[in-house]
Structure formats: C-alpha cells, structure tokens
Amino acid sequence: MMAARDVLESYEQLLQRSARMLDLARNGDWPELVEEESGYVVAVETIKRLEVDCVLEMPEARRKAELLERILEQDGETRRHLQTRRDELGLLIGDQQRQRQASQAYRGGSQVVRMSPRSR
C-alpha cells in the first residue's frame, strides 16, 4: 500500500512542474514548454498509479485538494497563454496566405504573352 506522504509529494512535484510550465508560457519559450509538458503527462500517469492503493485521511485529502486547486489555476493560465499564441500564429498564417495569393495574382497578371513569328 502506498503511503499518503508519497502521493502528496508527487502532487507537490506536479505543482512545481505546473509552475515551470506557466513560467515558460509567460516567457514565450514554446519549445521548452512542450518538453516540460511531456514530463507533466508522465507525472500525472505516475500519480494515478500511486493513488490506486492509497487511502488518504482527511488532512491529507484537504492538502491534496489544495494542491489540485493550485495546479488547476496554473494550468488554466498556461492554457490561456497557449490560446493567445495559437491565435497569433493563426493571424501570421493568414497574413502569409494573403501575401502569397497577392504575389501569385501579381505575377499572373504581369506575364507578357509572346507570339511566335508564325502566329502573326
């Protein structure tokens, strides 16, 4: 049977990882955020396995709830930063598509049709 202390320590570590992810999102370090997120997913799966055989007493259950609340708050802010970044990238992609279409239209309209001497 897993000790409640081990489960709570795992939640503490998850909170720290969540805080790192939030800092990375705030700083716009997207590649590092993706890397950190991979470890986060593994940590969540580890906690699920730890909790299968663990019974928390009321004080530990309250502490777990506090940790989860903080984790969810941080995750929510991280998601908001990611949504903003996704929207920015969407605008950039739209701008590039419009530029490409304008360039193609300009090139298409500026081509001179040359006739061979026989067709004159």
Salt bridges, closest charged atoms under 4 A:
ASP6 OD1 - ARG5 NH1 3.45
GLU12 OE2 - ARG63 NH2 2.35
ASP23 OD1 - ARG26 NH1 3.87
GLU36 OE2 - ARG17 NH1 2.93
GLU36 OE2 - ARG20 NH2 3.06
GLU45 OE2 - LYS48 NZ 3.36
GLU51 OE2 - LYS64 NZ 2.65
GLU66 OE1 - ARG63 NH1 3.30
GLU77 OE2 - ARG26 NE 2.97
GLU77 OE2 - HIS81 NE2 3.35
GLU88 OE1 - ARG85 NH1 3.45
ASP95 OD1 - ARG98 NH2 2.42
